[in-house]
Amino acid sequence: MKNIEKIKSIIVILCFAVTIAFPYYARFLNYDNELIGAEEKIEFSFDKIDDYIMQNFPGRALVINFKNKFLYETFGISPNETIVNVDDNLFASETLNYYYHGLYSVTEKYVKELVEKFKKLNDFCKKNGKKVLILLTPTKPRFYGGPLPLVDNIILKYQDKSISNDIRSYDLLKNELKKTDIYCFDFIETIERDRYKYLSGDVPLFYKGALHWSNYKGNIASLELHDYMRSVMGIKVPHIKVEASKSEVAMMPDSDLFDTLNLGIKSKDRYYNVSNIIDEYESDELNYTIRGGSFMTGLVLIPITAGYRNNCVLMSNKIAFFDNYKKHITFDSYDELDEKIGLVDHIKNTDVFIFEIHEVNVYNATFGFIDYVLDHLEGV
């Protein structure tokens, strides 16, 4: 019996030692300390074999999760200081810096040049029977409703000191877009217009342990987008009902950072399983090209773009979904994506271009994709 207890003690000590030492041998191996679940999954290929092995070496996930748990529950911090805990709510420090320090603020000149690019694409689309839609999406701090700290974990090297923090990048972009005839659906205005609907009830707009809006409220907001596409843009899309049932287990994106940090505690939030039911299927057979981030992936667009005869390519960060969302691959450049799935041909045959711009990412709107589209539509 004593030997068994001794072995247990040795195992605990070894786990603790390996966990504490991880940042050092990870540095020796020249591997960044990532949050498990938040990092991009690397698919096996011979040109990425070193990265693949480093991401999948035996026990790595357990070690990182164990260390994440220790750091968060002991000191209230996350790896890389990218996540901030405020009264049991988890926030990305970059969003707090954006909201309070003007991180990633942009100039009026930048916004005008960006909108000019969208106008150029929009003019091309109008002449060729195509459409452009811009989606604006919010940060978690915007709708938190409680006091938030000033955060300096991210060096504010991107902040132009000549730019006033009184006017955020989102406001500049929104005001400039309103001067055009480009279709734009603003989720921020949608939520503000009906705050009771989105900011009250058992289901929050943002869960305590998540950075993305909740599955349930995100899908509810998507219904208003669907109506906009039907009534304003004249696109036939399916009529969809959102149904939900209480759940003890959170699914992505609701589980988000509670899974990532492996907290080992139950959220105080009430989770729901959400399903989109197609109530009435009428849909144009259109080809979609969608570029954005994770806010809209799986929540607002898949139910209406995954039609039987539709052809859709959705790029979310560095993951591309194609073949009616049956397949996905990671990519480092649009040229690489073109080689693998014929992106340029898809762009030329696209009926509807959709760009999501998260208010923090106005400075890097579309991740250069608007330029790529314009370059490859010349002469079409």
Secondary structure, DSSP 4 states (H G I P E B T S, - for coil): -HHHHHHHHHHHHHHHHHHHHHHHHHHHTT---PPTTTSPPPPP-GGGHHHHHHHHSTTHHHHHHHHHHHHHHHHSB-GGG-EEEETTEEEEHHHHHHHHH-TT---HHHHHHHHHHHHHHHHHHHHTT-EEEEEEE--TGGGT-S------SS--TT--TTS-TTS-HHHHHHHHHTTS--EEEEHHHHHHHTHHHHHSSSS-SB-TT-SSBPHHHHHHHHHHHHHHHHHTS-----EEEEEEEEESSPPTTTSHHHHHTT--S--SSPEEEEEEEEEE------EEEEEE-TTTTTTTSHHHH--SS-EEEEEETTEEEETTTTEEEE-SSHHHHHHHH-HHHHHHT-SEEEEEEEGGGGGGGGGGHHHHHHHHHTT-
